[in-house]
């Protein structure tokens, strides 16, 4: 029988997380990020995507052990620091609506929630990371791709690409296009009104 924590993780937390990312992208479109905060903010969004893609891919394809937990924790902390940088940058350049702020809450809590569920499913190695429990920590990166159904993995990777990666790449493309248009309109400096 599949543990309830795994069902919650795979079929509720991860889909909600991806939908929150799409909602964030829609908020950015609504505030015309291409002409306000520009491509620099989009680069921060892609950085946050990468910071969360690394532990997600590790959990999908590797044996979950102390090393993977260390990667997850480091990536989460980097993501939180980048999220703070992102919002600090954005609020000086564009309106960040209450809805977008609420979406950001989901985007910050979903990785933590996912991490807690993964820890509950792999408790001995989570404890081992901190020198607790009965198991010794395992520090290897060991391939373990058969733990999830191939159809789920394919759907997850496709959803991540379609709902997160491609929208943020499109956002970056729009921002770069706006910068080029501004430079053409105001000369190479691009520092027009």
C-alpha positions in Angstrom: 0.0 0.0 0.0 1.3 3.5 -0.9 1.9 5.6 2.2 -0.6 8.5 2.5 2.2 11.0 2.8 3.4 9.9 -0.7 0.0 10.2 -2.2 -0.4 13.7 -0.7 3.1 14.7 -2.0 2.7 13.3 -5.5 -1.0 14.2 -6.2 -1.7 17.3 -4.1 1.5 19.2 -3.1 3.4 19.0 -6.4 0.5 19.8 -8.6 -0.5 22.7 -6.4 3.1 23.9 -6.4 3.2 23.9 -10.2 -0.1 25.7 -10.5 1.1 28.3 -8.0 4.1 28.9 -10.3 1.8 29.4 -13.3 -0.4 31.8 -11.3 2.8 33.8 -10.4 3.7 34.0 -14.1 0.1 35.3 -14.8 0.5 37.9 -12.1 3.8 39.0 -13.8 2.1 39.3 -17.2 -0.6 41.4 -15.6 1.9 43.9 -14.3 3.8 44.1 -17.6 7.0 42.8 -16.1 8.7 43.1 -19.5 8.4 46.9 -19.3 8.7 47.4 -15.5 11.1 45.1 -13.7 12.4 43.6 -17.0 14.5 40.6 -17.7 16.6 40.9 -14.5 13.6 39.8 -12.5 12.9 37.0 -15.0 16.4 35.7 -14.5 15.7 35.6 -10.7 12.6 33.5 -11.5 14.6 31.1 -13.6 17.2 30.9 -10.8 14.5 30.0 -8.3 13.1 27.4 -10.7 16.6 25.8 -11.0 17.0 25.9 -7.2 13.9 23.8 -6.8 14.4 21.6 -9.9 17.6 20.2 -8.5 16.1 18.7 -5.3 13.0 17.7 -7.1 15.0 15.8 -9.7 17.2 14.3 -7.0 14.1 13.0 -5.2 12.6 11.5 -8.4 15.8 9.8 -9.7 18.1 9.2 -6.7 17.9 7.1 -3.6 16.8 9.5 -0.9 19.5 9.5 1.7 21.4 12.0 3.9 23.2 13.5 0.8 19.9 14.1 -1.0 18.4 15.7 2.2 21.5 18.0 2.4 20.9 19.0 -1.2 17.2 19.6 -0.5 18.0 21.8 2.6 20.7 23.8 0.8 18.5 24.4 -2.3 15.6 25.4 -0.1 17.7 28.0 1.8 19.1 29.3 -1.5 15.6 29.5 -2.9 14.4 31.5 0.1 17.3 33.9 -0.2 16.6 34.3 -3.9 12.9 34.8 -3.2 13.8 37.7 -0.8 16.1 39.2 -3.4 13.4 38.8 -6.1 10.7 40.5 -4.1 13.0 43.3 -2.9 13.9 43.9 -6.5 10.4 43.7 -7.8 8.6 46.0 -5.4 10.8 48.9 -6.3 10.0 48.5 -10.0 6.4 47.2 -10.3 3.2 46.7 -8.4 3.1 43.4 -6.5 -0.6 42.8 -5.8 -2.0 41.1 -2.7 -2.9 38.1 -5.0 0.7 37.8 -6.2 1.9 38.1 -2.6 -0.5 35.3 -1.6 0.8 33.2 -4.5 4.4 33.8 -3.3 3.3 32.4 0.1 2.4 29.1 -1.7 5.6 29.1 -3.7 7.6 29.4 -0.5 5.7 26.9 1.5 5.2 24.2 -1.1 9.0 23.2 -1.1 9.0 23.1 2.7 5.9 21.0 2.7 7.3 18.7 0.1 10.5 18.4 2.0 8.7 17.5 5.2 6.7 14.8 3.5 9.9 13.4 1.9 11.5 13.4 5.3 8.5 11.5 6.8 8.8 8.9 4.1 12.6 8.5 4.6 12.8 9.2 8.3 15.9 7.1 9.2 18.1 8.9 6.7 16.7 12.3 7.6 17.6 11.6 11.3 21.0 10.3 10.1 21.8 13.6 8.5 21.9 15.1 12.0 23.7 12.2 13.6 20.5 10.8 15.2 18.7 7.5 14.9 19.9 4.0 14.2 21.2 4.3 10.6 24.5 5.7 9.5 24.1 8.6 7.0 24.6 7.6 3.4 26.5 10.3 1.4 26.4 8.7 -2.1 24.3 9.7 -5.1 22.7 6.4 -6.0 20.4 6.0 -9.0 16.9 4.9 -7.9 14.6 5.7 -10.9 12.2 2.8 -10.4 10.5 4.0 -7.3 7.9 6.1 -9.1 5.7 4.9 -12.1 7.3 6.0 -15.4 4.0 7.6 -16.4 4.0 9.8 -13.3 7.6 10.9 -13.9 6.9 11.7 -17.5 3.8 13.7 -16.5 5.7 15.5 -13.8 8.6 16.5 -16.1 6.1 17.6 -18.8 4.1 19.6 -16.4 7.2 21.3 -14.9 8.3 22.2 -18.4 4.9 23.5 -19.6 3.7 25.2 -16.4 6.9 26.6 -15.0 10.0 26.5 -17.3 8.4 27.6 -20.6 6.3 30.4 -19.1 9.4 31.8 -17.3 11.5 31.5 -20.5 8.7 33.3 -22.4 8.7 36.0 -19.7 12.5 36.4 -20.1 12.1 36.6 -23.9 9.5 39.4 -23.6 11.7 41.3 -21.2 14.7 41.1 -23.6 12.5 42.1 -26.5 11.4 45.2 -24.5 15.0 46.1 -23.7 15.9 45.9 -27.4 12.9 48.0 -28.4 13.8 50.6 -25.8 17.4 50.7 -27.0 16.3 51.2 -30.6 13.8 53.9 -29.5 16.3 55.9 -27.3 19.7 54.9 -28.8 22.1 52.4 -27.5 21.9 53.7 -23.9 18.3 52.7 -23.6 17.9 55.2 -20.7 14.9 57.0 -22.2 11.9 58.1 -20.2 
